[in-house]
């Protein structure tokens, strides 16, 4: 476990396309050897390969992992009310 200060950078195809975000951001500082981010899909679906990179003591390190994002559920439209109570297409 590495206990010196390091910056870990995260990226993926969906992050690069702005269809996914990371919180608190794509770069995280760590001095515990553990870097944590929260992934949120914003239009991305299917497998997304996330790459984490860091430079430690002059050595470039990387790791990958795959997140599979389920497609968004289809919503629905429901009629609630209208004023006036009669609705018609214009011209009919």
FIKOL-647734 format. One record per residue (C-alpha): residue number from 1; residue in three letters; x, y, z. Coordinates in nm, 4 decimals. Layout:
<rec pos="NUM" code="ala" xx="X" yy="Y" zz="Z"/>
...
// end
This chain:
<rec pos="1" code="unk" xx="0.0000" yy="0.0000" zz="0.0000"/>
<rec pos="2" code="unk" xx="0.1461" yy="0.3319" zz="-0.1100"/>
<rec pos="3" code="unk" xx="0.1246" yy="0.6007" zz="0.1593"/>
<rec pos="4" code="unk" xx="0.2805" yy="0.9029" zz="-0.0155"/>
<rec pos="5" code="unk" xx="0.0825" yy="1.1810" zz="-0.1862"/>
<rec pos="6" code="unk" xx="-0.0344" yy="1.0823" zz="-0.5361"/>
<rec pos="7" code="unk" xx="-0.2873" yy="1.2019" zz="-0.7908"/>
<rec pos="8" code="unk" xx="-0.5091" yy="0.9393" zz="-0.9504"/>
<rec pos="9" code="unk" xx="-0.6777" yy="1.0325" zz="-1.2797"/>
<rec pos="10" code="unk" xx="-0.9903" yy="0.8535" zz="-1.4021"/>
<rec pos="11" code="unk" xx="-1.1266" yy="0.8439" zz="-1.7571"/>
<rec pos="12" code="unk" xx="-1.3591" yy="0.6373" zz="-1.9770"/>
<rec pos="13" code="unk" xx="-1.5265" yy="0.6671" zz="-2.3174"/>
<rec pos="14" code="unk" xx="-1.8501" yy="0.7878" zz="-2.1533"/>
<rec pos="15" code="unk" xx="-1.6679" yy="1.0420" zz="-1.9363"/>
<rec pos="16" code="unk" xx="-1.4820" yy="1.1707" zz="-2.2444"/>
<rec pos="17" code="unk" xx="-1.8177" yy="1.1996" zz="-2.4278"/>
<rec pos="18" code="unk" xx="-1.9765" yy="1.3845" zz="-2.1306"/>
<rec pos="19" code="unk" xx="-2.2385" yy="1.1090" zz="-2.0909"/>
<rec pos="20" code="unk" xx="-2.1031" yy="1.0178" zz="-1.7462"/>
<rec pos="21" code="unk" xx="-1.9525" yy="1.2187" zz="-1.4610"/>
<rec pos="22" code="unk" xx="-1.7312" yy="1.1520" zz="-1.1626"/>
<rec pos="23" code="unk" xx="-1.7648" yy="1.3116" zz="-0.8207"/>
<rec pos="24" code="unk" xx="-1.5679" yy="1.4833" zz="-0.6753"/>
<rec pos="25" code="unk" xx="-1.3951" yy="1.4933" zz="-1.0176"/>
<rec pos="26" code="unk" xx="-1.1767" yy="1.3010" zz="-1.2603"/>
<rec pos="27" code="unk" xx="-0.8597" yy="1.3668" zz="-1.0551"/>
<rec pos="28" code="unk" xx="-0.8324" yy="1.2632" zz="-0.6899"/>
<rec pos="29" code="unk" xx="-0.5498" yy="1.3185" zz="-0.4418"/>
<rec pos="30" code="unk" xx="-0.4647" yy="1.0331" zz="-0.2083"/>
<rec pos="31" code="unk" xx="-0.2026" yy="0.9625" zz="0.0569"/>
<rec pos="32" code="unk" xx="-0.3557" yy="0.6307" zz="0.1647"/>
<rec pos="33" code="unk" xx="-0.3167" yy="0.4389" zz="-0.1598"/>
<rec pos="34" code="unk" xx="-0.6950" yy="0.4405" zz="-0.2073"/>
<rec pos="35" code="unk" xx="-0.8715" yy="0.6768" zz="-0.4494"/>
<rec pos="36" code="unk" xx="-1.2504" yy="0.6872" zz="-0.4480"/>
<rec pos="37" code="unk" xx="-1.4880" yy="0.8519" zz="-0.6955"/>
<rec pos="38" code="unk" xx="-1.8605" yy="0.8169" zz="-0.7583"/>
<rec pos="39" code="unk" xx="-1.9621" yy="0.7386" zz="-1.1175"/>
<rec pos="40" code="unk" xx="-2.2932" yy="0.8727" zz="-1.2476"/>
<rec pos="41" code="unk" xx="-2.4251" yy="0.7896" zz="-1.5935"/>
<rec pos="42" code="unk" xx="-2.5897" yy="1.0806" zz="-1.7736"/>
<rec pos="43" code="unk" xx="-2.6919" yy="0.9216" zz="-2.1023"/>
<rec pos="44" code="unk" xx="-2.4317" yy="0.6474" zz="-2.1193"/>
<rec pos="45" code="unk" xx="-2.5499" yy="0.2865" zz="-2.1330"/>
<rec pos="46" code="unk" xx="-2.3820" yy="-0.0491" zz="-2.1775"/>
<rec pos="47" code="unk" xx="-2.0252" yy="-0.1334" zz="-2.0768"/>
<rec pos="48" code="unk" xx="-1.7936" yy="0.1581" zz="-1.9974"/>
<rec pos="49" code="unk" xx="-1.4258" yy="0.0818" zz="-1.9365"/>
<rec pos="50" code="unk" xx="-1.2860" yy="0.3107" zz="-1.6672"/>
<rec pos="51" code="unk" xx="-0.9103" yy="0.3659" zz="-1.6582"/>
<rec pos="52" code="unk" xx="-0.7297" yy="0.4927" zz="-1.3500"/>
<rec pos="53" code="unk" xx="-0.3765" yy="0.6263" zz="-1.3952"/>
<rec pos="54" code="unk" xx="-0.1154" yy="0.7613" zz="-1.1536"/>
<rec pos="55" code="unk" xx="0.2537" yy="0.8371" zz="-1.1430"/>
<rec pos="56" code="unk" xx="0.4247" yy="0.7061" zz="-0.8291"/>
<rec pos="57" code="unk" xx="0.7969" yy="0.7556" zz="-0.7703"/>
<rec pos="58" code="unk" xx="0.8444" yy="0.8184" zz="-1.1424"/>
<rec pos="59" code="unk" xx="0.6638" yy="0.5000" zz="-1.2385"/>
<rec pos="60" code="unk" xx="0.3426" yy="0.5203" zz="-1.4448"/>
<rec pos="61" code="unk" xx="0.0690" yy="0.2949" zz="-1.3105"/>
<rec pos="62" code="unk" xx="-0.2723" yy="0.2133" zz="-1.4543"/>
<rec pos="63" code="unk" xx="-0.5690" yy="-0.0079" zz="-1.3838"/>
<rec pos="64" code="unk" xx="-0.8981" yy="-0.0654" zz="-1.5642"/>
<rec pos="65" code="unk" xx="-1.2417" yy="-0.1783" zz="-1.4633"/>
<rec pos="66" code="unk" xx="-1.5726" yy="-0.2076" zz="-1.6432"/>
<rec pos="67" code="unk" xx="-1.9001" yy="-0.0573" zz="-1.5273"/>
<rec pos="68" code="unk" xx="-2.2092" yy="-0.1853" zz="-1.7059"/>
<rec pos="69" code="unk" xx="-2.4770" yy="0.0823" zz="-1.7145"/>
<rec pos="70" code="unk" xx="-2.8337" yy="-0.0425" zz="-1.7554"/>
<rec pos="71" code="unk" xx="-3.0450" yy="0.1485" zz="-2.0093"/>
<rec pos="72" code="unk" xx="-3.2821" yy="0.4029" zz="-1.8594"/>
<rec pos="73" code="unk" xx="-3.6354" yy="0.2818" zz="-1.7999"/>
<rec pos="74" code="unk" xx="-3.8941" yy="0.4193" zz="-2.0373"/>
<rec pos="75" code="unk" xx="-4.1159" yy="0.6734" zz="-1.8683"/>
<rec pos="76" code="unk" xx="-4.4773" yy="0.7448" zz="-1.9433"/>
<rec pos="77" code="unk" xx="-4.7105" yy="1.0353" zz="-1.9991"/>
<rec pos="78" code="unk" xx="-5.0347" yy="1.0607" zz="-1.8044"/>
<rec pos="79" code="unk" xx="-5.3185" yy="1.3095" zz="-1.8486"/>
<rec pos="80" code="unk" xx="-5.3905" yy="1.4912" zz="-1.5240"/>
<rec pos="81" code="unk" xx="-5.6212" yy="1.7804" zz="-1.6115"/>
<rec pos="82" code="unk" xx="-5.6939" yy="2.0549" zz="-1.8624"/>
<rec pos="83" code="unk" xx="-5.8583" yy="2.3954" zz="-1.8630"/>
<rec pos="84" code="unk" xx="-6.0881" yy="2.4199" zz="-2.0516"/>
<rec pos="85" code="unk" xx="-6.2034" yy="2.0633" zz="-2.0136"/>
<rec pos="86" code="unk" xx="-6.2381" yy="2.0151" zz="-2.3936"/>
<rec pos="87" code="unk" xx="-5.9201" yy="1.9570" zz="-2.5886"/>
<rec pos="88" code="unk" xx="-5.9190" yy="1.9386" zz="-2.9694"/>
<rec pos="89" code="unk" xx="-5.6680" yy="1.9579" zz="-3.2504"/>
<rec pos="90" code="unk" xx="-5.6577" yy="2.2971" zz="-3.4177"/>
<rec pos="91" code="unk" xx="-5.8468" yy="2.2998" zz="-3.7453"/>
<rec pos="92" code="unk" xx="-6.0803" yy="2.0096" zz="-3.6600"/>
// end
